[in-house]
Amino acid sequence: MAEQNEMDKVVTPMVEDICDHLCRFPKAASDPEAMEVICAECQMGKYVCLILNTYNAADQLQTAAEVVRNEFMQNGDWYRALVNSIYGYLRDTDGSIPWDRMAIELADRIIGIEQEKEGVKC
């Protein structure tokens, strides 16, 4: 059996509990073949896949961030520049910007996209 990641360890007992204790079909189905047909059409598998795919995507993003961080740490000037950029942005904000907009502006600043100042159009 393949090694389970942390999310598999959470999702597997959840699905087993739902299928074994909450699903109404095992009591209604007459034989194992009928249950196989019912289970094949169940939406639970789709939801479990969405949960696991979301977890895996987040895990991959974290791994990529760690790789980038390690690269920055090896090239100390780049890492210090990144930290200074983030610090400068956070210091300059007054807290009135919504979080989602702040994230976009911070990402733009990090990659070097200049923000338009109000009243100044290029």
N, C-alpha and C positions, 0 to 999 in steps of 0.2 A: 504494500500500500504506500502511496506517495506521502511524503511528509506534508502535514497541514501547516498553513501559515496561521497567524493569530485570528484572522477573520474567519477562516474555515472552522477553527475551533469554536467560534461563537455561533456561526450560521448552522453548522451540522446539527447540534442538539436542538436548536430552534426548529428546524425543519422536521426533525424526528418527532418532536413534541407535537407540532401542528398535525403532522400526518397520522401519528399514532393515537392522539387523544382528542383532537378537535375536528378532524375531517369526518364528515357524515357518511362518506361512501364506503368505507370498509364494512360497516354494518349492513349496508344496502346491497353490496355486490355479492353475487352468488358464487363466484369462483375467482381464482388468481388471474386468469386471463382477462376477465371483465375488469378487474382492478388495474391491470396493466394499461388497458385502453383508457380508463378514467384518469389514471396518473399521467399518461402521456399528454392528455389534453389540459391538465391542471396548469394554472398560471403561476403556481408557486415556483416552478423551475425558472421561469422568466424573471421573477423578482429576485431570486437568489443570484442569478447571473448578473443582474444589474448591481446588486450589493457588492458582489465580489469584483466586478469590473471597476466599479467606483473605487473600491479599496485598492485594487492593484494599480489604477491610474495614479492615485494619491501616493502610493508607495514608490512608484516609478519617478514621480515628480520629486519626492524627497531624496531619492537616490541621486537624481540628476543635480539637485541643489547641492548635495554633499560633494559631488564631483567638482562642480563649479567652485564651491568654497575651497576645496583642497587645492585647486589650480590657483585661485587667488592667493591662498596662503603661501604657496611656493613662490609666487611672484609678489612679494610683500607690498610693493607700491600699488599694484592694482587693488589689492584687498583694502589697503588703507584709503585709497581713493573712493572705493565703493562705500565703506563705512562713513567717510566724511560726507559723501553725497547724501546718504540717508539721513545722517545727523543734521546736516544743513537744512534739508527739506523739512524735517520734523521741527527743528528750531524755528523756521520761518512761518510755519502754519499757526493759525490762531484757534484751531479747533472748530471753526464754523463750516468747514468743508465736509460733506457727507463721506463716510468711510469708503464707499465704492469709488467716488471721484478721487479721494486722496490716494487710493491704491493705484489708480491709473496715472495720476500726476507723478507719483513717486517712481513708478516703472518707467514713465517717459523720461524723467530726469536721469535715472540710472543709465538708460541706453542712449541718452544724449539728445532727445527731442526737446527743443526749447518750447516753453509755453508762451502763447500769445498774451501780451499784457492787454488789459482792457483799454479800448480806445486806440490801440496800435494794431493796424492790419498790415501785413506784408504782401 
